[in-house]
Amino acid sequence: MVVSPPLPPSDTDVIVVGGGVNGTGVARDCSLRGLRVVLLERNDLGHGASGNSSGMIHGGPRYLSSNPSVTRMSCLDSGFIQRIAPHLLFRIPFIMPIDRGVGSGVFFTLVDAFFGAYDKFQVLKRGKPHSRLTPDETRQLEPGLTSDMIGAVSFDEWGIDGSRLCAANAIDASEHGASIHVHTTVDQVVREPKTGRACAVRWTDRCTGASGSTKAKLIVNATGAWGSITASLAGLSPMTAAMRPGKGIHVVFDRRLSNHAVAVQTIDDRQVFTEPWENVSVLGTTDTDYYGDLDDVHATSDEVRYLVQAMAHVMPSIRSARIIGTFAGVRPTLYKYGPIPDALSREHEIVDHAAHGADGLYSMIGGKLASYRLFAEEMSDVVARRLGIDAGCSTHTHPLPGGDRTLDPSAFAAAHDIDPVAARRLIYRHGSRAERVGELMLQHPVRRAMVCLCEAVSDAEIRYVVRSEFARSVDDVARRTRLGAGPCGGMRCALRCGAIVAEELGLDPRHGVDQARAFALRTARSRAVALGPLQARQEALAIAAFRAQAGLPGGRA
Amino acid sequence: MSDRTVVVVGAGVAGTSAAWAARRNGAKVHLISGGAGASALMSGALDFAGWQVAPRSGHEPALDATACALLDALGIWQVAERPVRVATMTGNLRTARGADRALLDVAALSNVRVAVPRLARPAWDADLVARGCSAEPWAKERGVRFEAVDCSPLFDDADARASDADLAALFDDASRVERIVRALRAACDRHDAVLLGPWLGLRTDGSALLREAIGRPAGETLSMLAGAAGARFETAAERVLRDAEVKRSVARATALRRSDGRFACEHDGDEGPFEADAVVMACGGLIGGGICFTPSEANAAGVMPEASSEPFAMSLKSEACLALDGRFVGRTGSLHGPNLEDYGWPSIAEARSVLERIGVRRDGVRALDREAQAVPGLFVAGSAAADARHTVLDSLAAGIEAGLAAAS
């Protein structure tokens, strides 16, 4: 029996198009205010920029000199996110070494003063004040930094799993009545012939082919980099929701390479960094105008080499570290003709398409992970005002699912007979909701088995994210759990995960194999552009292992 | 009979076959190997070509008498006239030309119920396996149903975390086989066959003992990586080479120097170079480290690589050269090495990744140099060869051919 997800209802108050952090944030905010919400996402929650960002809710020090209000806003909202989802945050202390050179002493003093100013905002997000380090102190903290420096400054940021943040918002919205539909694309934003008012959307489920339409009082376009396309689906000019799509890639290493994140200057004078992030290190990022297929964004070997070259400038040993993958996303930065991508604003704005004759349609343009909640609040305020709702925003006080209380990993591990590290990873992802995964584990010993050994993802957790977090494929499970994100690249776990997903959704088991294959091919392509000596061996091994168990696409014996 | 001395580099399927065949032809054989490769990781399925490609190509080579003799000597694999059909640990059925004899071959079954015992192993989910296999069109057509059944534990809690290969080794102990038999008799008495994970002995034929004791077909699924099938091959290969009186050295061969028609094989061991009339390079592909990939930016410090280098190289230096799609592989027009975009997995079955196609330029089993001339006395077999199939039977056939050629 195929367990198809329910189809979107035929009528609602608000349709939110897009399941990134802005879309899920608006869906949650509006639901908490008592509105009926339908969220439609073409791919998966966090599939675009939200799940492929640097994984930080940083305070935006780069805007400090040009636009301190962005910094203040980011820091304040970062503090709110800590309050509602404490389980999802982890501290990332930064070190920024300063090269020795002409004028470097003055530059060092400026940087020191700059972060002194940033310290004033740090209190908003429980960040520690910066410090000025001598070369010896810097090398003691980070022995890999071997470049000739006059010193360094440290500052404090917070890491977060962007895909988990999207999932948490979507789950909370759903628990407050919202109807969440992933893999459901909008084909058309329907407008009333006489008034031009946007009144409905026509949608198609990309997995089943089912299609239909949903009427709504208001429609919010929160499709990030896809925003101009969505506007065009309403018959509007793409320029009515214009942006400069900025591609950013990240390179993933097989372990935490450093104690601190290290910020460094690229060859073309941009700031990039490598950060210890969950079980891995992440090196990012680039910023280039992107006009390719948004559903198929991937890093190129040029981009990988550019980033590695920059980091090797201060940390030469990065060249011999093992790269296990790359990921890429496209930022929906505000449109402006002229500036280089880095200089574009990360501010956000709401476009009311009434100005273009499409009353009832709003587009959310720009924004960043750190201030998603505030952006969602601003959008929901507009929605509430239009629909005559008094209820105010409560997304900054109401905890996200799992964020209500903390669990002790050791006690959880003992109670469920799993490894303490596995318990810790599970609790990081789900907070107190880990207990619900725990209930599944207690049902049968098989549910406790770790399907993905690299990232400690259990059979129970896979089933949980399919049942409770809208996952419909191996890819979706991977986005929510980091399954297959470790050094083995899903070689051991993808097929079993596919079998479990197929079982949960009542699909033919061979469909599960196809899903596993699609996942393996997608991740393999993300690794190929960063192939090094060790990863080449691993890759040959993965191909052989996958072939032996499942064959590669194209046919079956 | 040959009075030649043959050095074989590598102890996987190709190397073992080459050593055995050269020895059989009377040569003195010295096998040098430095570690495990793809053969130790095998799944237990035996093919000539990739399994999803083979049925389309129509015909497959038959095994000749020499190959059959080697299969007999190894005593762990069966290659019958018809293809076998075996299960994976994640509940799929696949065909193969042959298989490790411990595997349950369901090809001949019809209208039967196959028991899949529920056992506490991390990578074993009997319900998942049963459901997946039963849903295969072949199984439905033939009325073969797989059913998960409760079963008393086959092993102690202490063994629960052992790898599949380690667990299989424990079942070489006869008293443990008795315990399995008792448990399975009780659990599977209403079923016609039994499917277990890859745990049934390394040295002994546990599945045969089991079949006899419970009076019905019983056997394993395919092994996952580093499972029982690979360990079983290594155990059997060691015995075959010992029985054939092949001299063995544990060291990594580093270079082959040729002068006056003889080779000196240099290596990282304590002894001096090994002398030989002929050499078989069966040192594996990328997986085992026979072929190395090093873009020149790797290990470089600063912003630029020190020098341009050839991205692919054999770990064993010789006159032979590497080829990709029939062409010599050399330096690229980039200080950083090749563009890597094309190195991902192929998206269609017939296309194969660069990582699989790269290998020693060759004419059959004869290794070629940069001028495409055969290097006298130098042979290549297995994954080290350009466009190798990377399958067990292809490596076995090529290994035998190379061994015989090297000995004559």
Interface residues (C-beta under 8 A of the other chain):
Chain A: I267 T300 S301 R305 V308 Q309 A312 H313 P316 R319 S320 P445 V446 A449 M450 D459 M491 R492 L495 R496 G498 A499 I500 E503 D508 P509 R510 G512 V513 A520 L521 A524 R525 R527 A528 V529 A530 L531 G532 P533 A536 R537 E539 A540 L541 I543 A544 A545 F546 R547 A548 Q549 A550 G551 L552 P553 G554 G555 R556 A557
Chain B: A38 L41 M42 S43 A45 G50 W51 Q52 A54 P55 R56 T88 M89 T90 G91 N92 R94 T95 R118 A120 P122 A123 W124 D125 D127 L128 R131 G132 A135 E136 L222 M224 L225 G285 L286 I287 G289 C292 F293 T294 P295 E297 A298 N299 A300 A301 G302 V303 M304 H336 N339 L340 E341 D342 Y343 G344 W345 P346 S347 I348 A349 E350 S353 L355 E356 H390
